[in-house]
Amino acid sequence: MSQPLSLFTKLANIHIRYVTWRIGAKVGSDRFGNVYYRSKNAPQRGIRERRWVIYAGEPDASLIPPEWHGWLHHTTKDPLPEGNSAFHKPWQQEHLPNLSGSAQAYRPPGHVLAGGQRVAATGDYEPWTPA
């Protein structure tokens, strides 16, 4: 369940949308619904072109596919096609959001919230003692 947005966040979102409307040129969108922009103005000498993303939902940088990540960080001049780029491998799993802090977070064996019982040591452990 998401928290209600503060007045500051609402105003910041309005400002970002206004600036994007004024100076942004849409480049494309990805399979998650994120929309990517570049500045309409030609970059000044010695300054790189500005590029940014407007997230479809909660801002989560891990939701940016590698094809768009390379473009955002000026690794590639144009965004790569999704699904058939050199970054996409058939063995890659689909994105999972960061689950830290939630009930679905990974908890190793022996974690207090996962039962608290770890497997007994196998005998191959020797503690270090200073000489």
N, C-alpha and C positions, 0 to 999 in steps of 0.2 A: 504494500500500500504506500503510495507516494505522499510526501508531505505537501501541504498547501504552499504555493509559492509566496515568497515575501514580496513586499512592495518593491524593494530594490531589484529583485530578480525579474519582476514583471517589467520594470522600467528598462533594465538592461536588455531584456529580450526585444522590447520595442525599438530601442536604439540600434541593436544589431540588425534587425529587419530593415530599419530605415537606411542605415549605412549600406547594407547589401543592395537595396533597391536603387540608391543613388549612384554607387560606384562599382557595383558588382555585375559581372557578366557570367551567366550560368554556363558551366562547362558540361555538366552531366549529373547523373545520379547513379547510385549503386543498388544492389539487390535488397539492401536494408532500408531503402528510402531516404538515405542521406543525400543532400544536394551539394554539389561542389561549385565554387565560384572562383573567378580570377578578377583582378581589377580591370576596369574598362580602359583606364588611362595607361599609356605606354610607360614602362618603368623609366625612372630618371637614370642618368648615367651613373653606374656604380651601384645601383640599388636594384635588387631582384624584384621580379613581379610578385605582387601579393596574391596568395592563394589561401582559401579557407573553406570550411565545411559548415553547413547548417544541419545538425542532427535531426533525424526523424522523431526521436523520442528523447529519453534521458541522454545527456551527453556522456558517451562512453567511447573513448578513443580506441578501445579494442574492437569496436564494431566497424572500423574502417578496413576494407579489404586491402591486401598487399598491393594490388594494381593501383589503387587510389592513393595509398600511403606513399608510394614512390613519387607520384605526381605532386602531392602536397609538399613534399620535402625536396622538390627540385631534382630528384634523381633521374626522372624521365621528363622529356619535353612535353609529351602528350600522354594522357592516361592510357594504360594498356587495356585491351579488351578483357572483360571479366570472363573467367572460366577457361580461356585458351591461351593465357599468357605463360611466360617462362616461370612465373611465380606459382602458378597453380599446378599442383601435383595430384594425381588420381588417388593417392593414399591419404591426402589431407582430410581431416574431419571438419565438419561444419562448425562454425563459431559457437562457443558457449560463453555466456556472460561471466564476469568475475563473480563468483559465489561466496567470496570471503565475507564473514560476518553473518551469513544466512544459515538456515537449517540445513541447506544442501552443501555446505562447505566441506572440503575434504578434511577428514580427521584420521590421522594415522592410528594403527592399533596401539592401545594403551592410553589414548587421549581420554581425559576425564569425561568428556561428553560422549565418548564412544564406548563406554563401559568401564574404562579405567584399568582393565587387566591387560598386561602385555605378556607376550610369549616369554617363557623363561630363557635365560641366556644359554647358549649352546656349549659353552666351555672354551670357545676360541678367543675369548676376550681376556687380555692381560692389561690391567691398569698401569699407567705410567707412574713410576716413582722417581723423583729426582735423585741424582747420585750425590 
